[in-house]
Amino acid sequence: MFDDGQNDPDVDEEVEGASTVDDGLLDRLAKQLHYANLVYEAAEDPKILDMLQEDGFGLNFFKKEAEWDNEGAHKPAFFVATNTEAKQLLVSIRGTSDMQDVMADIVAVPEEYDGTGKQAHSGMGQAAAWMLERILPLAQALSKAGYTIILTGHSLGAGAAALLGLSLKNRGIKQVEAYGFATPPCMAGELAQQCDFFHSVAHRDDVVMRFCPQSLAALHKDLREYDWEAAAKDRGPHNPMLGNMSKLAKVVNKLRGMSGHEEDDPDAKGEKMEQLEQKLQEYQPLIPGKVVYAYRARPVLKATEAPDLQTALVDGSCPQLRKLHINAFMVADHLIPSYFTALGRPNPVEQRREEEQRKKEAEEEEQKRKQEQDGDDD
């Protein structure tokens, strides 16, 4: 059941015939990943949003903190910026910052989305609907003026961006581009196929972009059959893969325990569980749109080792995106720095910080040199 980070021999076969990914698309995705990252970074350092000016954007609005209403609906952090010269409206939606919250929030009962008659992840759908109320008037006005609406996000923010883009398209806004990184399977296949405006990046062993009822059901079966005692002896009780498996086990138990609310009547509770299980069985979500899948072409045995990655353009039905890979990389591969690695592009925020650090060190060195010189003069 465990994957030690080796290259999967089935990957090349399963992506055979897929389109290659050109450098132009990778550059465009890296730029949108930068914008998706800024909304995270700005929570601690709002001045980091000044970097938008380097690309000609002016910041219109920034919601720093995410909120949850009394019914548990997610109101994500986001920013809105406009580039008047390029005629672009940019909306970056933040996902859940804490990985434990991500793994919990991804488990949700599907709901019909935005009058489409098709189902989507309820949490991301509610976040997208809340976002729609706030940006629709501006998006409609700028669309009439010839602007392109650009949406971007990471993790749960990516799913919200895809659903928000679908709602904008369904309201007659034609020029919509949306980008997602670590996008979970968040909508029924029929909706996912309508998202031709959406590009997603899926990084090799990322656990979140593989979360769906079917993959968790398969995992539950494996969990019941797995010899935990033998694994602890073989790998050691503190092996990171066992820790990741333990986290997933809690998520699976949550999924199997969801019934909306507690019932005193065992028969009523059993009926609700049957209805929920039937609903989850019928709901087979996919990652929407076109997916740039970055996979390892050779074994990676150390977390510090740079992976040899290849990319292929697939869709959410790719078998490699439908099964969980349990290993020491499955959480780290979800994080934004790993996605810059997947695209083979540097992180502009990290570059800026490194440059500032070098400048600071140079200034300190110059100050020290002057002090020593002044001492010699005395």
C-alpha positions in Angstrom: 0.0 0.0 0.0 2.9 2.4 0.6 4.9 4.1 -2.1 8.5 4.8 -1.2 8.7 7.7 -3.7 9.9 5.6 -6.6 8.8 6.4 -10.1 5.5 4.7 -10.9 6.0 2.3 -13.8 2.4 2.8 -14.9 2.6 6.6 -15.4 4.2 6.6 -18.8 1.7 4.1 -20.0 -1.3 5.9 -18.6 -0.2 9.3 -20.0 0.9 7.9 -23.4 -0.6 10.0 -26.2 -1.2 13.0 -23.9 -0.2 16.4 -25.3 3.2 17.8 -24.3 3.3 21.0 -22.3 5.1 23.9 -24.0 7.3 26.4 -22.2 4.8 29.2 -22.9 2.1 27.5 -20.9 4.5 26.7 -18.1 5.5 30.4 -17.9 1.9 31.4 -17.8 1.1 28.9 -15.1 4.1 30.0 -13.0 2.9 33.6 -13.2 -0.6 32.6 -11.9 1.0 30.4 -9.2 2.8 33.6 -8.1 -0.5 35.4 -7.8 -2.0 32.5 -5.9 0.9 32.5 -3.5 0.7 36.2 -2.9 -2.7 35.9 -1.2 -1.1 33.5 1.3 2.0 35.6 1.8 0.0 38.8 2.3 -1.7 37.4 5.4 1.6 37.9 7.3 3.1 40.7 5.1 0.4 42.8 3.3 3.2 44.9 1.7 4.1 41.9 -0.4 1.2 42.8 -2.6 3.3 45.7 -3.9 4.8 43.0 -6.2 1.6 43.3 -8.3 2.8 46.7 -9.5 5.7 45.0 -11.2 3.2 43.4 -13.6 1.1 46.5 -14.0 -1.6 45.6 -11.5 -3.1 48.0 -9.0 -4.7 46.5 -5.9 -8.4 47.2 -5.6 -9.3 45.2 -2.6 -7.8 42.7 -0.1 -9.7 40.6 2.4 -6.9 39.4 4.7 -8.8 36.9 6.9 -11.0 34.0 6.0 -14.2 33.6 7.9 -16.9 30.9 8.4 -20.5 31.9 8.9 -22.9 30.4 11.5 -23.7 27.5 9.1 -20.1 26.7 8.5 -19.9 28.2 5.0 -16.4 29.4 4.0 -15.8 33.0 3.2 -12.2 32.9 1.8 -9.5 35.5 1.9 -8.9 37.0 -1.5 -7.6 40.0 -3.4 -8.8 41.9 -6.5 -6.5 43.8 -8.8 -6.8 45.4 -12.2 -4.3 46.1 -15.0 -5.8 48.9 -17.1 -3.2 48.7 -19.8 -3.6 44.9 -20.4 -7.3 45.1 -19.6 -7.3 42.4 -17.0 -9.2 41.8 -13.7 -7.3 39.5 -11.4 -8.9 37.6 -8.5 -6.7 35.4 -6.3 -8.5 33.2 -3.8 -6.8 31.7 -0.8 -7.3 28.1 0.3 -7.2 26.8 3.8 -3.8 27.5 5.2 -3.5 24.6 7.7 -2.9 21.2 6.1 -5.0 19.4 8.8 -7.9 21.7 8.0 -7.5 21.0 4.3 -7.7 17.2 4.8 -10.8 17.7 7.0 -12.5 20.3 4.8 -12.1 18.3 1.6 -14.6 15.8 3.0 -18.0 17.3 2.3 -21.4 16.2 1.0 -21.9 17.3 -2.6 -24.6 19.8 -3.4 -26.2 21.0 -6.7 -24.2 24.0 -7.9 -25.6 27.3 -9.1 -28.7 25.9 -10.8 -26.8 23.6 -13.1 -28.5 20.5 -12.0 -25.0 19.0 -11.4 -23.3 18.4 -8.1 -20.1 20.0 -6.7 -18.2 20.0 -3.4 -20.5 21.9 -1.0 -17.8 23.9 0.8 -16.0 25.1 -2.4 -19.4 25.7 -4.0 -20.5 27.9 -1.1 -17.2 29.8 -1.2 -17.6 30.4 -5.0 -21.2 31.5 -4.5 -20.1 34.0 -1.8 -17.3 35.3 -4.1 -19.8 35.6 -7.0 -22.0 38.0 -5.0 -19.0 40.3 -4.4 -17.3 40.4 -7.8 -20.1 39.9 -10.3 -21.0 43.6 -10.8 -17.4 44.6 -11.3 -16.7 41.6 -13.6 -19.7 42.4 -15.7 -18.8 46.0 -16.1 -15.2 45.4 -17.0 -16.1 42.5 -19.3 -18.2 45.0 -21.3 -15.2 47.2 -21.4 -13.1 44.4 -23.0 -11.4 43.1 -19.9 -10.4 39.5 -19.3 -11.4 38.1 -15.9 -8.5 36.0 -14.5 -9.1 33.8 -11.5 -6.4 31.8 -9.6 -6.1 29.8 -6.4 -4.3 27.0 -4.6 -5.9 23.9 -3.0 -9.5 24.7 -1.9 -9.0 28.2 -3.4 -8.4 26.5 -6.7 -11.7 24.6 -6.6 -13.5 27.8 -5.7 -11.8 29.6 -8.6 -13.0 26.9 -11.0 -16.6 27.0 -9.8 -16.6 30.8 -9.8 -15.4 30.8 -13.3 -18.2 28.5 -14.3 -20.7 30.8 -12.8 -19.3 33.9 -14.6 -19.3 32.0 -17.9 -22.9 31.0 -17.3 -23.8 34.6 -16.8 -22.6 35.6 -20.2 -19.0 36.7 -19.4 -17.0 35.2 -22.2 -13.4 36.3 -21.5 -12.7 34.2 -18.4 -9.4 32.5 -17.6 -8.9 30.4 -14.4 -6.0 28.6 -13.0 -5.7 26.2 -10.1 -2.8 24.5 -8.3 -3.5 21.3 -6.3 -7.1 21.5 -7.4 -9.2 18.8 -5.6 -11.8 16.8 -7.5 -14.5 19.3 -6.8 -17.3 18.8 -9.3 -19.2 16.2 -11.2 -17.7 15.1 -14.5 -20.2 16.9 -16.6 -19.3 20.2 -15.0 -15.6 19.5 -15.1 -15.8 19.0 -18.9 -17.4 22.4 -19.2 -14.4 24.1 -17.7 -12.4 24.6 -20.9 -11.3 28.0 -19.5 -9.5 26.3 -16.5 -6.0 25.0 -16.3 -4.9 23.1 -13.3 -1.5 21.7 -12.2 -1.3 18.4 -10.4 2.0 17.6 -8.6 3.0 14.0 -8.5 2.1 12.6 -5.0 -0.1 15.5 -3.8 -2.7 13.9 -1.5 -5.4 16.7 -1.8 -5.8 16.7 -5.5 -6.7 12.9 -5.3 -9.3 13.2 -2.5 -12.7 12.0 -3.6 -15.2 9.4 -2.3 -13.9 6.7 -4.6 -10.3 7.1 -3.7 -11.2 7.2 0.0 -13.4 4.2 -0.3 -10.4 2.3 -1.8 -8.2 3.5 1.0 -10.7 2.4 3.6 -10.6 -1.1 2.2 -6.8 -1.0 2.3 -6.8 0.3 5.9 -8.9 -2.6 7.1 -6.6 -5.1 5.4 -3.3 -3.5 6.3 -1.0 -5.0 8.9 -0.1 -2.0 11.0 1.9 -3.9 13.6 4.2 -5.4 10.9 4.6 -2.0 9.2 5.6 -0.4 12.5 8.3 -3.1 13.0 9.5 -2.9 9.5 9.5 0.9 9.1 9.7 2.1 12.7 6.8 3.6 14.6 7.7 7.2 13.8 8.0 6.7 10.0 6.5 9.8 8.2 4.5 7.5 5.9 2.8 5.9 8.9 2.0 9.4 10.2 0.4 10.4 6.9 -1.6 7.2 6.9 -2.9 7.9 10.4 -4.1 11.4 9.3 -5.9 9.9 6.3 -7.5 7.2 8.5 -9.1 10.0 10.6 -10.4 11.6 7.4 -11.9 8.3 6.2 -13.5 7.8 9.6 -15.0 11.3 9.3 -16.4 10.5 5.9 -18.0 7.3 7.1 -19.4 9.1 10.2 -21.1 12.0 8.4 -24.9 12.0 8.8 -25.6 15.7 8.8 -26.5 15.7 12.5 -27.0 13.3 15.3 -30.2 11.3 15.5 -31.6 9.7 18.6 -33.6 7.2 16.5 -31.1 4.5 15.3 -33.4 3.7 12.3 -33.5 7.3 11.2 -29.8 7.6 11.6 -29.3 4.4 9.6 -31.6 5.7 6.9 -29.7 9.0 6.7 -26.4 7.1 6.4 -27.8 5.0 3.6 -28.9 8.1 1.7 -25.6 9.8 2.2 -23.6 6.7 1.1 -25.8 6.4 -2.0 -25.3 10.1 -2.8 -21.5 9.8 -2.4 -21.5 6.7 -4.6 -23.3 8.5 -7.4 -21.1 11.6 -7.0 -17.8 10.9 -8.9 -16.0 14.3 -9.0 -13.1 15.1 -11.2 -10.4 17.8 -11.3 -11.9 20.3 -13.8 -10.5 21.5 -17.1 -7.1 20.8 -18.5 -4.6 19.3 -16.1 -0.8 19.7 -16.3 0.3 16.5 -14.5 3.9 16.7 -13.2 5.3 13.2 -12.4 8.6 11.8 -11.4 10.5 10.1 -14.1 13.0 8.4 -11.8 13.2 7.3 -8.1 13.4 10.0 -5.4 14.6 8.5 -2.2 15.3 11.6 -0.1 13.0 14.5 0.7 15.8 16.9 0.0 16.6 15.4 -3.4 15.5 17.4 -6.4 13.0 15.4 -8.5 13.4 14.7 -12.2 9.9 15.8 -13.3 8.1 15.4 -16.6 4.8 17.0 -17.5 1.8 15.8 -19.6 -1.4 17.5 -20.5 -4.3 15.3 -19.4 -7.8 15.7 -17.8 -9.3 14.8 -14.5 -10.2 11.2 -15.6 -6.5 10.3 -15.9 -6.1 7.1 -13.8 -3.0 8.5 -12.0 -5.2 11.3 -10.6 -7.8 8.9 -9.3 -5.8 6.9 -6.7 -4.0 8.0 -3.5 -0.2 7.6 -3.3 0.8 7.0 0.3 4.4 8.1 1.0 6.6 10.6 2.7 6.1 13.2 0.0 2.3 13.3 -0.2 1.9 16.3 2.1 5.0 18.2 1.0 4.0 17.8 -2.7 0.8 19.8 -1.9 2.6 22.9 -0.8 3.1 25.9 -3.1 7.0 25.7 -3.1 6.6 22.2 -4.6 4.4 23.5 -7.3 7.1 26.0 -8.4 9.4 23.0 -8.6 6.8 21.1 -10.6 6.8 23.9 -13.2 10.5 24.3 -13.2 10.2 28.0 -12.3 11.5 30.1 -9.4 9.3 31.5 -6.7 9.4 35.4 -7.1 8.6 35.9 -3.5 11.6 33.8 -2.4 13.8 35.5 -5.0 12.8 38.9 -3.6 13.5 37.8 0.0 16.9 36.4 -1.0 17.8 39.7 -2.8 16.7 41.7 0.3 18.8 39.5 2.5 21.9 39.9 0.3 21.3 43.6 0.3 21.0 43.7 4.0 24.2 41.6 4.5 26.1 43.9 2.1 24.9 47.0 4.0 26.0 45.4 7.3 29.3 44.5 5.8 29.8 48.0 4.5 28.9 49.5 7.9 31.3 47.2 9.6 34.1 48.1 7.2 33.5 51.9 7.8 33.5 51.4 11.6 36.8 49.5 11.3 38.2 52.3 9.0 37.1 55.0 11.5 38.8 53.1 14.3 42.1 52.9 12.3 41.9 56.7 11.6 41.7 57.3 15.3 
